Amino acid sequence: MAVSIHSSVPLQCAVEVYDEADIVVVGGGPAGTAAAISGARCGKKVVLLEHSGQLGGMGTLGNVSVFMGVGNVTGIYREMVSEVLPDHLPQSHEGSIWPQYSPFELRHYLNTKLEREAIKVYYHTSFVAAAMEGDTVTGVIANTRQGLKAFLGRTVLDCTGDARVAQDAGVPIRTGRSEDGLTQPMTLMFMMQNTGKPVKPYLPDDCYYYETVDELPQGRNLYWERNDNGTLLVNMTRVKGNGAMIEDINFAEKESLRQVFSVANYLQRNGFETYVLSHVPGQVGVRETNQIEGLYTLTENDVTGGRRFEDVVAQTNYEIDIHSPDGRKGTDERHVSGYDIPYRCMIPISVKGLLVAGRSISATHVAMSSMRIQATCYALGQAAGIAAACAIDDGVDLAQVPISRLHERMQEQGVKFLK
Ligand SMILES: Cc1cc2nc3c(=O)[nH]c(=O)nc-3n(C[C@H](O)[C@H](O)[C@H](O)COP(=O)(O)OP(=O)(O)OC[C@H]3O[C@@H](n4cnc5c(N)ncnc54)[C@H](O)[C@@H]3O)c2cc1C
């Protein structure tokens, strides 16, 4: 029977409760992994549900492979750098680092790290719907390898990057630029490997033959060379669209791969004559989709004005970095000297029992372009896990967590705020 896309199908069924925890984290990217670790370190039972087969989010799944600098290397992010990239660890928190890393090693490291913290990670488990009691989120229903299962929690942390849980729970969502809703484009990042001898450039029939830099999808070369192992990390594809929309992501997966072969072919003819395509991740990288409406919305003025907040939970000086959302080639890059992100950006209006950490916090399109990078998402996740534990311990709503208590416990976990 053909089903029109405008019709609807009722779904009503009882779903088995598979697990219960103090904190249910949905999404295992930078925000989700840090939230799980920090919650567990506060003595809470934590489960993490991850849609894919790996942790690390865009940092591994999307092959991002570089930690951009934030000017405050602190908390769990600092600990990770000290364990995975000790040569890059700055002596003081204030140092800025931009290390390249192996996404394969980070993936393995995160598996082991969460195992050591006794966090139960459910891989291949995708959020489907929020379980609600009135205006309070009490758990989630997820699609697992054994069908739909429920995971109940005293607090749920939405770290999906797309605010999927918040959206389903009825939190108002904003998307992209205020004038037209367009989001930053998607990019399939790939790797090439130096073979040490000339290779024959490869180009499938339906790909593009780029002659000049101007013709490239971003109109520029953007790659990182590693002299120690001969890999080249390439960030040069670009597909317009919103990665949280079915038709946009369908198009982007095919178009971005076409661009991968085309850019690799261009590089093989322009300076990288001895390199072969060596790694293409399983999914396109998504920079921007949904932002929740939270108790506070971070703005461009906060970012450019270096605003400080009493309820600071993360600090960054990463630039405003907007890959053109409208199909043009440019990137709007503007220096930022450093600002705070307040706790209230993670607290959704209108719903209790839920925090949103990572790139989909309450922020405008421009502010989000600066706060979206990995170190900041790890910092926000760490704060969310601790805030969840504080709320449980004190028997208060997430919005009522005393900031002094939150800061005290963040400090106990190695977080330092710079003046
Ligand atoms: C092309 C590109 C280049 C970038 N370059 C850099 C860079 O050089 N340096 C840098 O620091 N940052 C960079 N970033 C930004 C950074 O990688 C992301 O903004 C950051 O990873 C966001 O972290 P997050 O935890 O909020 O979300 P994500 O990393 O998106 O992780 C979300 C996780 O949730 C899971 N998930 C999603 N939906 C569901 C669901 N329904 N159920 C269960 N799980 C779900 C996903 O599988 C994923 O694991 C780049 C991003 C892109 C796309």
PDBQT file of the ligand as one rigid body, heavy atoms in Angstrom, charges set to zero:
ROOT
HETATM    1  C1  LIG A 501      33.149  19.735   8.836  1.00  0.00    +0.000 C 
HETATM    2  C2  LIG A 501      33.360  20.154  10.250  1.00  0.00    +0.000 A 
HETATM    3  C3  LIG A 501      34.585  20.665  10.625  1.00  0.00    +0.000 A 
HETATM    4  C4  LIG A 501      34.805  21.023  11.949  1.00  0.00    +0.000 A 
HETATM    5  N1  LIG A 501      36.052  21.442  12.316  1.00  0.00    +0.000 NA
HETATM    6  C5  LIG A 501      36.337  21.551  13.639  1.00  0.00    +0.000 A 
HETATM    7  C6  LIG A 501      37.681  21.698  14.059  1.00  0.00    +0.000 A 
HETATM    8  O1  LIG A 501      38.603  21.774  13.249  1.00  0.00    +0.000 OA
HETATM    9  N2  LIG A 501      37.922  21.723  15.392  1.00  0.00    +0.000 N 
HETATM   10  C7  LIG A 501      36.933  21.633  16.324  1.00  0.00    +0.000 A 
HETATM   11  O2  LIG A 501      37.219  21.642  17.519  1.00  0.00    +0.000 OA
HETATM   12  N3  LIG A 501      35.635  21.526  15.934  1.00  0.00    +0.000 NA
HETATM   13  C8  LIG A 501      35.322  21.453  14.624  1.00  0.00    +0.000 A 
HETATM   14  N4  LIG A 501      34.032  21.255  14.208  1.00  0.00    +0.000 N 
HETATM   15  C9  LIG A 501      32.912  21.378  15.184  1.00  0.00    +0.000 C 
HETATM   16  C10 LIG A 501      32.737  20.197  16.118  1.00  0.00    +0.000 C 
HETATM   17  O3  LIG A 501      33.216  19.000  15.573  1.00  0.00    +0.000 OA
HETATM   18  C11 LIG A 501      31.264  20.018  16.506  1.00  0.00    +0.000 C 
HETATM   19  O4  LIG A 501      30.577  21.228  16.608  1.00  0.00    +0.000 OA
HETATM   20  C12 LIG A 501      31.192  19.250  17.825  1.00  0.00    +0.000 C 
HETATM   21  O5  LIG A 501      31.626  17.926  17.599  1.00  0.00    +0.000 OA
HETATM   22  C13 LIG A 501      29.777  19.259  18.393  1.00  0.00    +0.000 C 
HETATM   23  O6  LIG A 501      29.744  18.438  19.524  1.00  0.00    +0.000 OA
HETATM   24  P1  LIG A 501      28.343  17.892  20.082  1.00  0.00    +0.000 P 
HETATM   25  O7  LIG A 501      28.675  16.932  21.155  1.00  0.00    +0.000 OA
HETATM   26  O8  LIG A 501      27.462  19.040  20.372  1.00  0.00    +0.000 OA
HETATM   27  O9  LIG A 501      27.652  17.164  18.832  1.00  0.00    +0.000 OA
HETATM   28  P2  LIG A 501      28.176  16.078  17.793  1.00  0.00    +0.000 P 
HETATM   29  O10 LIG A 501      29.645  16.059  17.664  1.00  0.00    +0.000 OA
HETATM   30  O11 LIG A 501      27.375  16.324  16.561  1.00  0.00    +0.000 OA
HETATM   31  O12 LIG A 501      27.753  14.700  18.462  1.00  0.00    +0.000 OA
HETATM   32  C14 LIG A 501      26.387  14.336  18.585  1.00  0.00    +0.000 C 
HETATM   33  C15 LIG A 501      26.318  12.842  18.837  1.00  0.00    +0.000 C 
HETATM   34  O13 LIG A 501      24.963  12.488  19.060  1.00  0.00    +0.000 OA
HETATM   35  C16 LIG A 501      24.624  11.353  18.288  1.00  0.00    +0.000 C 
HETATM   36  N5  LIG A 501      23.197  11.428  17.962  1.00  0.00    +0.000 N 
HETATM   37  C17 LIG A 501      22.598  12.285  17.109  1.00  0.00    +0.000 A 
HETATM   38  N6  LIG A 501      21.281  12.018  17.053  1.00  0.00    +0.000 NA
HETATM   39  C18 LIG A 501      21.057  10.984  17.895  1.00  0.00    +0.000 A 
HETATM   40  C19 LIG A 501      19.902  10.235  18.256  1.00  0.00    +0.000 A 
HETATM   41  N7  LIG A 501      18.708  10.517  17.713  1.00  0.00    +0.000 N 
HETATM   42  N8  LIG A 501      20.036   9.222  19.150  1.00  0.00    +0.000 NA
HETATM   43  C20 LIG A 501      21.253   8.923  19.689  1.00  0.00    +0.000 A 
HETATM   44  N9  LIG A 501      22.385   9.598  19.364  1.00  0.00    +0.000 NA
HETATM   45  C21 LIG A 501      22.279  10.607  18.484  1.00  0.00    +0.000 A 
HETATM   46  C22 LIG A 501      25.516  11.456  17.065  1.00  0.00    +0.000 C 
HETATM   47  O14 LIG A 501      25.698  10.193  16.436  1.00  0.00    +0.000 OA
HETATM   48  C23 LIG A 501      26.804  12.013  17.670  1.00  0.00    +0.000 C 
HETATM   49  O15 LIG A 501      27.648  10.984  18.125  1.00  0.00    +0.000 OA
HETATM   50  C24 LIG A 501      33.763  20.900  12.893  1.00  0.00    +0.000 A 
HETATM   51  C25 LIG A 501      32.522  20.393  12.508  1.00  0.00    +0.000 A 
HETATM   52  C26 LIG A 501      32.320  20.014  11.201  1.00  0.00    +0.000 A 
HETATM   53  C27 LIG A 501      31.014  19.420  10.810  1.00  0.00    +0.000 C 
ENDROOT
TORSDOF 0
